[in-house]
Amino acid sequence: MSGAIGYLLARSARNRTRRIASEFKKPGPRIAAVAAIGYFGFLAWLSPRGGGAAHDTQIAAVVGALGLLVLVLSAWLLGTGSKLVELSSAERALLLPAPISSGQVMDVKLMRLQVTALGNAVMWTALTSGGQDWGTIARRVVAFWVVITTLQLHRIGAARSRASAAIHPGLRRILGLFGIGLVALVPIVLSGAIRESAPGLTAFLGELAVNPLARAVLSPFVIVLRPLTASSAGGWIAQLGPAVAILLLHYLWVRRLGPDLEREQDALTSPKGAPLWVLASNGPAAGAFFWKNVTALVRRSTALLAVIAAAALVMLPVLMRSAGRVGASEFLGWMLLMWSLLLLLMGPQFVRNDLRRDQGMLALLRALPVRGHEVILGSSGAAALTLASVVCVLLLAGGVATAGSDQPPLPSEHRALWFGAAVLVIGPVSLAGILLQNAAVILLPGWSRLTARRGTATALGTNLANSALTILLLILLLIVPCALGFGIWRAGGGDAWLLLVCAGVVGLALGAECWGMMRWLGLRFEQMDAVTRAALN
């Protein structure tokens, strides 16, 4: 049977390579490749040269361990690794009925993931190994591969555990208590380090490196990351052994997790949890599409986790200020404000619970007895609400963390009015960005399908080019609304209370532009030929 599995893997790799090569005959993938090469080349040029001090290495290990901890928590709480373990329709038809164990099926999935893992290892090595010799570069490629593969295995194990919990109610309660313990442990560790550290972010991270409780929680992640910071071949070999041991333990865990892989697949692909609200039997058609796309992303269980995470994010700067860490709180606040701005501009590319989710069923949507603009309004409104909610949470947390600060860019006077004005604009801007992405589904379906891909350099280049184009078009849409708002500001003499009025005018003008876009895209959607849609999708 191993020969048949090897044949499937070899043919799959060959077909994938030929498909990627054939795609480069089209202009879209070529543009994406150029964008990816330029992006990685720029980052490699900016990468640090040489090694850092021992203290800097220790701080970097703590930061990396915290990042891995966040990814592990997201895998357990949100099931972000489910896509890694889901079998395609062809794999389910060929592998599940075959006389092989579930562990061998998992071996096939893991072997196919190694291409992505090795590619990411080479990419991260190129970005972080400026000025290093070839021996160090080779060792770092192996170290990155160990980190990435271990993380993949943990996400797969978490996804299979969640799927098994959906089948066995007793295991569901155990995993629920485990998740609560994980969520409670993080603030306990952080609060202890905040109390005991000196002021400043560097001191806080240094305290995390020596705090006993923090070291106990972060030690598995630090062990996996240590080969990346080895300064010699002997030290690298000594540090690689424990990291590989953790990788092998993860492999055995994933391979022996449960024999009922077919039932796990049903649990992975079936909806989990009740919808947030029950859809009424009558009402506007746009409301039905809005409900469908919100429910596709958020159900009651995930909504509860989102509320808890938002509350923790807002309370964290409050705890930091109460502990006397005002400087660290302000630093965190400015980071949150920066992330909120980046998410507002680039988030439409990644929040996809809209028409892009239904791109393969456009013919079915077109056959429904509803107007095109109602389909676009409901689908885009769900994604815009999702994006605006996350941006508002980050903005609120950043505002709490920077309360009383006199640092730029926001003036210290009337800061509440500035934040209120930002909240009034976030919704229309989010809707405009989402509409631009949905316009590609109708006008450029081939390009829109390229932006849905993940895990390759070409996909990253496509997303970069798409984000840049979206931001440019969004700026063009904002010219007239911002001109109106600025005119009112100048006519009113620049009083502080005019901030809210100007923001409201900008939001209304941009909303009017969005409504015009919806009507026009709705007409284009209704005029799409069914035969053409079937060929494109």
VEXLO-567975 format. One record per residue (C-alpha): residue number from 1; residue in three letters; x, y, z. Coordinates in pm, whole numbers. Layout:
<rs>
R   i  aa     px     py     pz
R NUM ALA      X      Y      Z
...
</rs>
This chain:
<rs>
R   i  aa     px     py     pz
R   1 MET      0      0      0
R   2 SER    296    230     60
R   3 GLY    373    218   -313
R   4 ALA     23    337   -399
R   5 ILE     47    620   -145
R   6 GLY    385    720   -285
R   7 TYR    240    720   -635
R   8 LEU    -48    946   -524
R   9 LEU    192   1189   -356
R  10 ALA    426   1198   -656
R  11 ARG    146   1250   -907
R  12 SER    -16   1517   -688
R  13 ALA    314   1705   -664
R  14 ARG    364   1673  -1042
R  15 ASN     14   1795  -1121
R  16 ARG     44   2083   -879
R  17 THR    374   2192  -1032
R  18 ARG    230   2176  -1384
R  19 ARG    -78   2371  -1277
R  20 ILE    132   2646  -1118
R  21 ALA    354   2663  -1427
R  22 SER     52   2690  -1656
R  23 GLU    -93   2972  -1447
R  24 PHE    211   3189  -1514
R  25 LYS     98   3215  -1874
R  26 LYS   -172   3454  -1750
R  27 PRO    -96   3817  -1651
R  28 GLY   -250   3794  -1302
R  29 PRO     -7   3537  -1156
R  30 ARG    287   3714  -1322
R  31 ILE    192   4042  -1153
R  32 ALA    157   3856   -823
R  33 ALA    500   3696   -862
R  34 VAL    664   4034   -932
R  35 ALA    493   4184   -624
R  36 ALA    605   3892   -407
R  37 ILE    967   3909   -529
R  38 GLY    976   4284   -469
R  39 TYR    826   4248   -122
R  40 PHE   1061   3972     -9
R  41 GLY   1359   4145   -163
R  42 PHE   1280   4465     26
R  43 LEU   1239   4277    355
R  44 ALA   1563   4085    296
R  45 TRP   1742   4414    232
R  46 LEU   1608   4548    562
R  47 SER   1693   4230    755
R  48 PRO   1946   4267   1041
R  49 ARG   2310   4187    971
R  50 GLY   2491   3962   1214
R  51 GLY   2388   3845   1558
R  52 GLY   2273   4040   1857
R  53 ALA   2369   4047   2220
R  54 ALA   2273   3766   2456
R  55 HIS   2013   3987   2624
R  56 ASP   1859   4075   2287
R  57 THR   1850   3704   2196
R  58 GLN   1671   3628   2522
R  59 ILE   1415   3901   2457
R  60 ALA   1364   3776   2100
R  61 ALA   1303   3423   2230
R  62 VAL   1036   3554   2469
R  63 VAL    865   3753   2193
R  64 GLY    870   3449   1964
R  65 ALA    735   3226   2240
R  66 LEU    449   3470   2304
R  67 GLY    367   3466   1932
R  68 LEU    358   3085   1927
R  69 LEU    141   3089   2240
R  70 VAL   -112   3313   2065
R  71 LEU   -121   3078   1764
R  72 VAL   -169   2776   1990
R  73 LEU   -452   2947   2179
R  74 SER   -623   3038   1853
R  75 ALA   -596   2676   1738
R  76 TRP   -768   2546   2053
R  77 LEU  -1026   2820   2096
R  78 LEU  -1110   2904   1735
R  79 GLY  -1015   2587   1548
R  80 THR   -779   2767   1308
R  81 GLY   -609   2437   1215
R  82 SER   -920   2267   1080
R  83 LYS   -826   2347    718
R  84 LEU   -497   2161    761
R  85 VAL   -669   1832    846
R  86 GLU   -976   1853    623
R  87 LEU   -971   1601    339
R  88 SER  -1069   1706    -10
R  89 SER  -1347   1521   -191
R  90 ALA  -1087   1324   -390
R  91 GLU   -894   1232    -74
R  92 ARG  -1211   1118    101
R  93 ALA  -1308    905   -199
R  94 LEU   -964    744   -239
R  95 LEU   -813    727    110
R  96 LEU  -1098    664    355
R  97 PRO  -1229    344    185
R  98 ALA   -872    217    131
R  99 PRO   -734    -61    359
R 100 ILE   -507    177    549
R 101 SER   -522    312    902
R 102 SER   -617    667    998
R 103 GLY   -253    720   1093
R 104 GLN   -144    644    738
R 105 VAL   -407    884    606
R 106 MET   -260   1150    833
R 107 ASP     87   1065    698
R 108 VAL    -39   1150    349
R 109 LYS   -174   1486    469
R 110 LEU    148   1564    655
R 111 MET    364   1478    356
R 112 ARG    165   1714    137
R 113 LEU    207   1991    397
R 114 GLN    586   1960    389
R 115 VAL    609   2155     64
R 116 THR    447   2456    231
R 117 ALA    650   2411    549
R 118 LEU    982   2396    364
R 119 GLY    891   2694    146
R 120 ASN    802   2902    452
R 121 ALA   1126   2794    622
R 122 VAL   1332   2914    325
R 123 MET   1134   3240    313
R 124 TRP   1180   3320    683
R 125 THR   1550   3230    661
R 126 ALA   1595   3472    372
R 127 LEU   1427   3747    574
R 128 THR   1627   3695    894
R 129 SER   1973   3578    784
R 130 GLY   2131   3884    628
R 131 GLY   2511   3869    628
R 132 GLN   2530   3508    756
R 133 ASP   2751   3231    615
R 134 TRP   2602   2939    424
R 135 GLY   2638   2699    716
R 136 THR   2438   2925    944
R 137 ILE   2175   2972    673
R 138 ALA   2138   2594    627
R 139 ARG   2104   2540   1003
R 140 ARG   1846   2815   1024
R 141 VAL   1639   2660    743
R 142 VAL   1623   2335    940
R 143 ALA   1539   2522   1262
R 144 PHE   1257   2715   1095
R 145 TRP   1125   2391    943
R 146 VAL   1113   2235   1291
R 147 VAL    922   2535   1431
R 148 ILE    674   2552   1142
R 149 THR    613   2175   1131
R 150 THR    565   2155   1508
R 151 LEU    312   2438   1492
R 152 GLN    131   2266   1204
R 153 LEU    116   1940   1398
R 154 HIS    -19   2116   1707
R 155 ARG   -289   2292   1506
R 156 ILE   -386   1961   1344
R 157 GLY   -396   1792   1686
R 158 ALA   -613   2070   1827
R 159 ALA   -848   2048   1527
R 160 ARG   -880   1669   1562
R 161 SER   -937   1702   1936
R 162 ARG  -1215   1954   1875
R 163 ALA  -1368   1725   1612
R 164 SER  -1354   1429   1853
R 165 ALA  -1516   1644   2120
R 166 ALA  -1805   1711   1882
R 167 ILE  -1855   1333   1857
R 168 HIS  -1805   1247   2227
R 169 PRO  -1988   1479   2476
R 170 GLY  -1768   1377   2769
R 171 LEU  -1453   1487   2589
R 172 ARG  -1627   1813   2501
R 173 ARG  -1659   1906   2869
R 174 ILE  -1295   1818   2936
R 175 LEU  -1175   2032   2645
R 176 GLY  -1401   2316   2760
R 177 LEU  -1234   2318   3102
R 178 PHE   -894   2296   2932
R 179 GLY   -976   2601   2717
R 180 ILE  -1092   2800   3019
R 181 GLY   -767   2714   3195
R 182 LEU   -561   2829   2897
R 183 VAL   -746   3161   2876
R 184 ALA   -712   3221   3252
R 185 LEU   -343   3132   3261
R 186 VAL   -229   3404   3020
R 187 PRO   -347   3710   3220
R 188 ILE   -212   3553   3539
R 189 VAL    134   3520   3386
R 190 LEU    127   3869   3232
R 191 SER      0   4039   3547
R 192 GLY    274   3876   3755
R 193 ALA    542   3999   3519
R 194 ILE    388   4349   3511
R 195 ARG    392   4375   3892
R 196 GLU    752   4259   3929
R 197 SER    919   4430   3633
R 198 ALA   1068   4777   3615
R 199 PRO    902   5038   3390
R 200 GLY    949   4989   3019
R 201 LEU    868   4726   2761
R 202 THR   1219   4577   2755
R 203 ALA   1215   4532   3133
R 204 PHE    874   4366   3111
R 205 LEU    995   4118   2848
R 206 GLY   1310   4054   3051
R 207 GLU   1095   3976   3355
R 208 LEU    896   3727   3147
R 209 ALA   1224   3551   3065
R 210 VAL   1310   3496   3433
R 211 ASN    970   3484   3603
R 212 PRO    922   3120   3725
R 213 LEU    557   3091   3624
R 214 ALA    617   3258   3287
R 215 ARG    918   3035   3221
R 216 ALA    711   2725   3300
R 217 VAL    438   2831   3057
R 218 LEU    669   2950   2779
R 219 SER    943   2685   2814
R 220 PRO    806   2444   2545
R 221 PHE    790   2731   2295
R 222 VAL   1138   2856   2391
R 223 ILE   1282   2504   2346
R 224 VAL   1139   2486   1994
R 225 LEU   1282   2831   1909
R 226 ARG   1631   2786   2058
R 227 PRO   1795   2633   1747
R 228 LEU   1718   2959   1564
R 229 THR   1949   3154   1795
R 230 ALA   2238   2906   1814
R 231 SER   2570   3077   1748
R 232 SER   2770   2764   1658
R 233 ALA   2718   2425   1495
R 234 GLY   2777   2240   1823
R 235 GLY   2529   2454   2012
R 236 TRP   2278   2415   1729
R 237 ILE   2300   2034   1743
R 238 ALA   2260   2035   2121
R 239 GLN   1955   2263   2106
R 240 LEU   1802   2087   1803
R 241 GLY   1762   1758   1991
R 242 PRO   1494   1876   2240
R 243 ALA   1313   2067   1964
R 244 VAL   1297   1756   1743
R 245 ALA   1178   1554   2043
R 246 ILE    883   1792   2086
R 247 LEU    813   1762   1712
R 248 LEU    810   1380   1734
R 249 LEU    577   1389   2035
R 250 HIS    339   1605   1833
R 251 TYR    362   1361   1540
R 252 LEU    275   1064   1762
R 253 TRP    -11   1261   1917
R 254 VAL   -161   1351   1580
R 255 ARG   -115   1003   1437
R 256 ARG   -270    819   1732
R 257 LEU   -537   1069   1829
R 258 GLY   -834    860   1716
R 259 PRO   -923    594   1462
R 260 ASP  -1256    746   1355
R 261 LEU  -1118    988   1099
R 262 GLU  -1425    978    875
R 263 ARG  -1658   1096   1155
R 264 GLU  -1404   1364   1244
R 265 GLN  -1425   1493    885
R 266 ASP  -1801   1529    921
R 267 ALA  -1750   1721   1247
R 268 LEU  -1487   1946   1086
R 269 THR  -1705   2044    792
R 270 SER  -2041   2071    969
R 271 PRO  -2152   2398   1134
R 272 LYS  -2077   2424   1506
R 273 GLY  -2310   2603   1746
R 274 ALA  -2639   2779   1706
R 275 PRO  -2671   3098   1499
R 276 LEU  -2671   3432   1679
R 277 TRP  -3040   3486   1604
R 278 VAL  -3321   3305   1427
R 279 LEU  -3405   3435   1081
R 280 ALA  -3763   3558   1049
R 281 SER  -3992   3393    795
R 282 ASN  -4046   3720    609
R 283 GLY  -3855   4043    562
R 284 PRO  -3620   4215    317
R 285 ALA  -3409   3987     98
R 286 ALA  -3090   4170    195
R 287 GLY  -3154   4070    558
R 288 ALA  -3151   3702    463
R 289 PHE  -2813   3734    290
R 290 PHE  -2684   3937    585
R 291 TRP  -2793   3663    827
R 292 LYS  -2640   3390    611
R 293 ASN  -2297   3553    594
R 294 VAL  -2288   3651    961
R 295 THR  -2388   3299   1062
R 296 ALA  -2123   3151    830
R 297 LEU  -1855   3332   1031
R 298 VAL  -1990   3372   1384
R 299 ARG  -2213   3148   1592
R 300 ARG  -2302   3176   1957
R 301 SER  -1996   2988   2082
R 302 THR  -1748   3192   1877
R 303 ALA  -1936   3513   1957
R 304 LEU  -1893   3444   2329
R 305 LEU  -1520   3388   2283
R 306 ALA  -1497   3710   2079
R 307 VAL  -1670   3908   2355
R 308 ILE  -1437   3761   2619
R 309 ALA  -1130   3841   2406
R 310 ALA  -1252   4198   2344
R 311 ALA  -1315   4252   2715
R 312 ALA   -969   4117   2801
R 313 LEU   -808   4342   2541
R 314 VAL   -979   4650   2683
R 315 MET   -907   4554   3046
R 316 LEU   -536   4482   2988
R 317 PRO   -429   4850   2966
R 318 VAL   -645   4923   3272
R 319 LEU   -454   4658   3468
R 320 MET   -122   4793   3340
R 321 ARG   -209   5147   3452
R 322 SER   -329   5027   3791
R 323 ALA      7   4853   3834
R 324 GLY    188   5178   3757
R 325 ARG    307   5075   3410
R 326 VAL    189   5391   3233
R 327 GLY    469   5386   2976
R 328 ALA    402   5025   2879
R 329 SER     30   5100   2860
R 330 GLU     89   5393   2624
R 331 PHE    319   5182   2407
R 332 LEU     52   4912   2386
R 333 GLY   -210   5178   2306
R 334 TRP    -18   5321   2012
R 335 MET     41   4970   1880
R 336 LEU   -332   4899   1901
R 337 LEU   -416   5226   1724
R 338 MET   -168   5144   1449
R 339 TRP   -317   4794   1410
R 340 SER   -666   4939   1391
R 341 LEU   -560   5167   1104
R 342 LEU   -381   4885    920
R 343 LEU   -680   4656    967
R 344 LEU   -919   4923    839
R 345 LEU   -713   4963    521
R 346 MET   -606   4601    460
R 347 GLY   -880   4412    641
R 348 PRO  -1120   4401    341
R 349 GLN   -873   4166    175
R 350 PHE   -901   3907    455
R 351 VAL  -1257   3942    591
R 352 ARG  -1430   3723    335
R 353 ASN  -1778   3641    470
R 354 ASP  -1934   3816    170
R 355 LEU  -1987   3750   -200
R 356 ARG  -1638   3603   -230
R 357 ARG  -1751   3314     -9
R 358 ASP  -2025   3235   -262
R 359 GLN  -1817   3285   -576
R 360 GLY  -1864   2925   -682
R 361 MET  -2243   2960   -655
R 362 LEU  -2304   3286   -841
R 363 ALA  -2527   3107  -1092
R 364 LEU  -2749   2986   -808
R 365 LEU  -2765   3331   -648
R 366 ARG  -2851   3488   -982
R 367 ALA  -3143   3243  -1022
R 368 LEU  -3306   3362   -697
R 369 PRO  -3601   3604   -736
R 370 VAL  -3419   3898   -573
R 371 ARG  -3258   4214   -706
R 372 GLY  -2884   4217   -754
R 373 HIS  -2821   4512   -523
R 374 GLU  -3002   4327   -239
R 375 VAL  -2761   4033   -272
R 376 ILE  -2463   4269   -264
R 377 LEU  -2604   4477     22
R 378 GLY  -2664   4178    248
R 379 SER  -2336   4003    165
R 380 SER  -2116   4314    186
R 381 GLY  -2295   4445    496
R 382 ALA  -2211   4129    692
R 383 ALA  -1841   4154    612
R 384 ALA  -1836   4530    676
R 385 LEU  -1997   4480   1018
R 386 THR  -1738   4216   1105
R 387 LEU  -1447   4438   1002
R 388 ALA  -1585   4754   1166
R 389 SER  -1650   4569   1494
R 390 VAL  -1291   4446   1522
R 391 VAL  -1150   4789   1429
R 392 CYS  -1372   4960   1688
R 393 VAL  -1256   4719   1960
R 394 LEU   -891   4791   1878
R 395 LEU   -964   5163   1870
R 396 LEU  -1140   5149   2207
R 397 ALA   -858   4952   2366
R 398 GLY   -602   5190   2219
R 399 GLY   -799   5490   2346
R 400 VAL   -813   5345   2698
R 401 ALA   -441   5266   2694
R 402 THR   -340   5615   2573
R 403 ALA   -580   5810   2797
R 404 GLY   -402   6117   2932
R 405 SER   -104   6081   2698
R 406 ASP     27   6395   2526
R 407 GLN    220   6203   2260
R 408 PRO    143   6262   1890
R 409 PRO    -26   6204   1649
R 410 LEU   -355   6272   1830
R 411 PRO   -376   6595   2031
R 412 SER   -431   6557   2403
R 413 GLU   -720   6806   2403
R 414 HIS  -1063   6684   2293
R 415 ARG   -928   6332   2235
R 416 ALA  -1271   6182   2307
R 417 LEU  -1413   6386   2017
R 418 TRP  -1139   6259   1787
R 419 PHE  -1216   5899   1880
R 420 GLY  -1590   5960   1839
R 421 ALA  -1529   6106   1494
R 422 ALA  -1319   5802   1402
R 423 VAL  -1601   5567   1508
R 424 LEU  -1845   5752   1280
R 425 VAL  -1616   5702    980
R 426 ILE  -1508   5341   1042
R 427 GLY  -1836   5185    926
R 428 PRO  -1859   5357    584
R 429 VAL  -1488   5307    517
R 430 SER  -1518   4936    600
R 431 LEU  -1820   4903    370
R 432 ALA  -1639   5082     86
R 433 GLY  -1337   4850    115
R 434 ILE  -1555   4539    121
R 435 LEU  -1754   4662   -183
R 436 LEU  -1431   4709   -378
R 437 GLN  -1341   4347   -306
R 438 ASN  -1688   4226   -406
R 439 ALA  -1667   4428   -727
R 440 ALA  -1375   4204   -829
R 441 VAL  -1600   3897   -789
R 442 ILE  -1839   4036  -1051
R 443 LEU  -1604   4226  -1279
R 444 LEU  -1278   4025  -1246
R 445 PRO  -1373   3677  -1118
R 446 GLY  -1043   3519  -1221
R 447 TRP   -840   3771  -1018
R 448 SER  -1076   3736   -722
R 449 ARG  -1018   3361   -714
R 450 LEU   -641   3419   -706
R 451 THR   -674   3637   -394
R 452 ALA   -845   3351   -207
R 453 ARG   -535   3132   -217
R 454 ARG   -301   3097     79
R 455 GLY     35   2945    162
R 456 THR    246   3034   -144
R 457 ALA    465   3328   -240
R 458 THR    249   3391   -546
R 459 ALA    -60   3406   -326
R 460 LEU    114   3657   -100
R 461 GLY    209   3867   -401
R 462 THR   -150   3857   -526
R 463 ASN   -278   3973   -188
R 464 LEU    -20   4253   -173
R 465 ALA   -113   4382   -519
R 466 ASN   -482   4350   -437
R 467 SER   -444   4537   -108
R 468 ALA   -246   4816   -274
R 469 LEU   -511   4855   -545
R 470 THR   -791   4853   -286
R 471 ILE   -622   5123    -77
R 472 LEU   -566   5339   -388
R 473 LEU   -932   5311   -493
R 474 LEU  -1044   5376   -137
R 475 ILE   -841   5696   -128
R 476 LEU  -1007   5808   -452
R 477 LEU  -1351   5739   -303
R 478 LEU  -1262   5947      6
R 479 ILE  -1156   6261   -187
R 480 VAL  -1504   6413   -224
R 481 PRO  -1633   6320    127
R 482 CYS  -1317   6450    291
R 483 ALA  -1336   6771     87
R 484 LEU  -1693   6826    209
R 485 GLY  -1594   6760    569
R 486 PHE  -1294   6992    546
R 487 GLY  -1509   7266    394
R 488 ILE  -1751   7247    686
R 489 TRP  -1460   7250    930
R 490 ARG  -1316   7567    777
R 491 ALA  -1657   7736    753
R 492 GLY  -1725   7668   1122
R 493 GLY  -1397   7817   1237
R 494 GLY  -1238   7489   1341
R 495 ASP  -1432   7441   1665
R 496 ALA  -1385   7109   1842
R 497 TRP  -1753   7012   1831
R 498 LEU  -1739   7029   1450
R 499 LEU  -1528   6712   1452
R 500 LEU  -1839   6499   1499
R 501 VAL  -2035   6696   1240
R 502 CYS  -1757   6670    981
R 503 ALA  -1714   6298   1051
R 504 GLY  -2088   6249   1008
R 505 VAL  -2081   6434    675
R 506 VAL  -1784   6225    556
R 507 GLY  -1964   5907    659
R 508 LEU  -2289   6007    487
R 509 ALA  -2114   6113    165
R 510 LEU  -1910   5793    154
R 511 GLY  -2225   5594    233
R 512 ALA  -2399   5759    -64
R 513 GLU  -2107   5656   -286
R 514 CYS  -2133   5302   -151
R 515 TRP  -2505   5294   -229
R 516 GLY  -2434   5402   -586
R 517 MET  -2170   5129   -614
R 518 MET  -2419   4871   -486
R 519 ARG  -2682   4972   -740
R 520 TRP  -2432   4964  -1027
R 521 LEU  -2278   4631   -919
R 522 GLY  -2628   4492   -875
R 523 LEU  -2709   4575  -1236
R 524 ARG  -2385   4416  -1355
R 525 PHE  -2463   4109  -1144
R 526 GLU  -2808   4077  -1301
R 527 GLN  -2659   4110  -1650
R 528 MET  -2402   3834  -1602
R 529 ASP  -2455   3550  -1849
R 530 ALA  -2520   3213  -1682
R 531 VAL  -2304   3023  -1928
R 532 THR  -2014   3263  -1876
R 533 ARG  -2048   3240  -1498
R 534 ALA  -2037   2862  -1510
R 535 ALA  -1718   2874  -1716
R 536 LEU  -1552   3127  -1486
R 537 ASN  -1650   2960  -1162
</rs>
